[in-house]
């Protein structure tokens, strides 16, 4: 049985907080590059809220999973222009990535 995707995750922005990196990280661990796992525009289909998409970051999945579950189960956030959509992010505050999560109906 072929399962239809329940939602789509899209990478909308990668950031670098160099001032925080410089202020708090040890010199040996400092990095001046954006997240290397994702690129803007990357898309991932989610077939089950219990199974992470292939090639997805485990840390980001842990951060996004509560929002994925909410969207898949019909959550509507009145502050968004579109229904069935939310914006979420990973909690790597040195090199954060922002994601759009949207329900796929059908």
SULMO-V467602 format. One record per residue. RES is the residue in one small letter. SS is DSSP state (H for helix, E for strand, C for the rest). PHI is phi in degrees with one decimal (none if undefined). PSI is psi in degrees with one decimal (* if undefined). Layout:
res = <RES/RES>
ss = <SS/SS>
phi = <PHI/PHI>
psi = <PSI/PSI>
This chain:
res = <x/x/x/x/x/x/x/x/x/x/x/x/x/x/x/x/x/x/x/x/x/x/x/x/x/x/x/x/x/x/x/x/x/x/x/x/x/x/x/x/x/x/x/x/x/x/x/x/x/x/x/x/x/x/x/x/x/x/x/x/x/x/x/x/x/x/x/x/x/x/x/x/x/x/x/x/x/x/x/x/x/x/x/x/x/x/x/x/x/x/x/x/x/x/x/x/x/x/x/x/x/x/x/x/x/x>
ss = <C/C/C/C/C/C/E/E/E/E/E/E/E/E/C/C/C/H/H/H/H/H/H/H/C/C/H/H/H/C/C/C/C/C/C/C/C/C/C/C/C/C/E/E/E/E/C/E/C/C/E/C/C/C/C/C/C/H/H/H/H/H/H/H/H/H/H/H/H/H/H/H/C/C/C/C/C/C/C/C/C/C/C/C/E/E/E/E/E/C/C/C/C/C/C/C/E/E/E/E/E/E/E/C/C/C>
phi = <none/-84.5/-94.6/-83.1/-66.3/-98.9/-156.6/-125.0/-109.1/-124.3/-76.7/-108.3/-163.8/-114.6/-131.7/-137.2/-102.2/-61.0/-63.7/-72.9/-57.6/-63.6/-79.0/-127.5/-94.6/-64.6/-53.8/-67.0/-109.2/-67.2/-139.0/-116.6/-122.4/-68.5/-49.8/-95.0/-82.1/-114.6/-130.1/-55.8/94.0/-57.7/-125.4/-135.3/-93.7/-110.2/-96.5/-153.4/-67.7/-101.0/-129.5/-69.6/-61.8/-60.0/66.3/-96.4/-70.3/-61.2/-67.5/-65.2/-56.8/-61.2/-73.6/-88.4/-56.3/-63.1/-73.6/-62.5/-60.4/-61.5/-65.0/-58.7/-94.0/93.3/-60.2/-124.8/-106.4/-65.4/-84.2/-96.3/-65.7/-108.5/-80.6/70.3/-141.3/-147.3/-113.7/-144.0/-150.2/-80.6/-98.5/-84.4/-76.1/-82.3/-134.3/-69.6/-124.1/-107.7/-122.8/-101.8/-118.9/-131.8/-70.3/-105.9/-102.8/148.8>
psi = <125.3/127.5/136.1/147.8/147.9/-30.2/167.4/136.8/128.8/132.1/120.8/-20.1/138.1/141.5/165.4/122.1/74.2/-34.6/-37.4/-41.1/-50.8/-35.0/-25.2/-17.4/147.9/147.8/-39.5/-20.0/0.3/144.0/143.4/30.1/153.2/165.8/130.8/-4.6/-38.4/157.0/149.5/135.3/-13.5/138.6/142.6/130.9/136.4/119.4/-21.5/137.7/-6.3/-4.3/117.8/139.1/151.7/141.1/21.5/146.3/128.1/-37.9/-43.8/-41.4/-44.3/-38.2/-34.9/-18.8/-39.7/-37.6/-35.0/-46.3/-43.2/-48.3/-45.9/-34.5/17.0/11.9/139.9/125.3/114.1/-16.2/-5.2/146.6/-34.5/147.7/153.1/31.7/145.2/162.1/135.6/170.4/161.2/157.4/29.1/90.6/-2.7/-42.5/65.3/151.7/134.4/135.0/147.4/131.3/121.8/138.1/140.4/121.6/150.0/*>
